[in-house]
Amino acid sequence: QMQLVESGGGLVQAGGSLRLSCAASGRTISNYVMGWFRQAPGKEREFVAALSWSGNTPYYANSVKGRYAISRDNAKNTVYLQMNSLKPADTAVYYCATDTTRWAPSYDQYSYDYWGQGTQVTVSS
């Protein structure tokens, strides 16, 4: 079993920044692919970013490339999502997830087997 707890969401003005954290327990994140997804009201959950199991290769959705950065601190068993130049379109509930079965990240949410409860990010114009 693995538990994931997100934090760091909130209300920010357009152009601002936030850093989300995802604290894991039960398993060591260094062994697994770690990802971030988001779901806006009335929309499907979509891929945002992920790190390969080695942590050396980040993957990003085109909509956030150049603005977001995913990273992890294995000593703290925590994954981060630094979000810069935020836009109102980034407003969503952000979820942390892990894929314990693959070496490389998938863009498909159904490939991930553990999820956090989500943290709300609201960007005002």
C-alpha positions in Angstrom: 0.0 0.0 0.0 1.0 3.6 -0.6 -0.5 6.8 0.7 -0.1 10.1 -1.1 -1.0 13.5 0.4 -0.9 16.7 -1.6 -0.5 20.2 -0.2 0.3 23.6 -1.4 -2.7 24.5 -3.4 -4.5 27.8 -3.0 -5.7 31.0 -4.7 -3.2 33.0 -6.8 -3.4 35.8 -9.3 -2.6 35.2 -12.9 1.1 35.3 -13.5 1.8 34.0 -10.0 3.5 30.9 -8.7 2.7 27.9 -6.4 4.5 24.9 -5.4 2.6 21.7 -4.8 4.0 18.9 -2.6 3.1 15.3 -2.5 4.2 13.4 0.5 4.3 9.6 0.2 4.3 6.9 2.8 4.2 3.2 2.7 6.6 2.8 -0.2 9.7 4.6 -1.4 9.0 6.9 -4.3 12.5 6.5 -5.7 11.4 3.1 -7.1 8.4 4.3 -9.0 7.1 6.7 -11.7 5.5 9.7 -10.1 3.0 11.9 -11.8 0.7 14.9 -11.5 -2.7 15.2 -13.0 -5.4 17.8 -12.8 -9.2 18.0 -13.2 -11.1 21.2 -14.0 -14.8 21.4 -13.3 -16.8 19.5 -16.0 -13.6 18.2 -17.7 -11.8 14.9 -17.7 -8.7 14.4 -15.5 -5.7 15.2 -17.6 -1.9 14.5 -17.4 0.3 17.4 -16.3 3.7 16.1 -15.5 5.6 12.9 -14.5 9.1 11.7 -13.6 10.6 8.4 -14.7 11.5 5.9 -12.0 15.1 7.1 -12.1 13.9 10.7 -11.6 16.2 11.9 -14.4 13.6 12.3 -17.2 10.6 14.7 -16.7 7.6 14.6 -19.0 5.1 17.5 -19.4 1.9 18.2 -21.1 2.2 20.8 -23.8 0.0 23.1 -22.0 2.4 23.5 -19.0 5.8 22.9 -20.7 8.2 25.8 -19.9 6.0 26.9 -16.9 5.9 23.9 -14.6 8.7 21.8 -13.2 8.4 18.4 -11.5 11.0 17.2 -9.1 11.4 14.8 -6.2 13.3 14.6 -3.0 13.9 10.9 -2.2 15.2 11.7 1.3 11.9 13.3 2.1 9.9 10.8 0.0 8.2 13.8 -1.6 7.4 14.9 -5.1 7.0 18.6 -6.0 5.3 20.5 -8.8 6.6 24.1 -9.2 4.0 26.1 -11.2 5.0 29.4 -12.6 3.3 32.0 -14.9 -0.1 30.6 -13.8 -3.1 31.2 -16.0 -6.9 31.0 -15.2 -7.0 27.9 -17.4 -4.7 26.2 -14.9 -7.5 26.3 -12.3 -8.2 22.7 -11.3 -7.9 20.1 -8.6 -4.3 18.7 -8.8 -3.6 15.1 -8.0 -0.4 13.2 -7.3 -0.2 9.7 -8.5 2.2 6.8 -8.7 2.7 4.0 -11.2 4.2 1.0 -9.5 4.3 -1.2 -12.7 6.2 0.7 -15.4 9.7 2.2 -15.9 8.6 5.1 -18.0 5.7 7.5 -17.3 2.4 7.1 -19.0 0.1 9.9 -20.0 -2.9 7.7 -19.2 -4.4 8.1 -15.8 -5.5 4.5 -15.7 -1.8 3.4 -15.7 -1.4 4.9 -12.2 -2.5 2.8 -9.2 -2.1 5.1 -6.2 -3.6 8.6 -5.9 -3.8 11.4 -3.5 -6.9 13.2 -2.4 -6.1 16.3 -4.5 -5.4 19.9 -3.8 -7.3 22.8 -5.3 -5.5 25.4 -7.3 -7.5 28.5 -8.3 -6.0 31.2 -10.6 -7.8 34.5 -10.7 -7.6 36.8 -13.7 
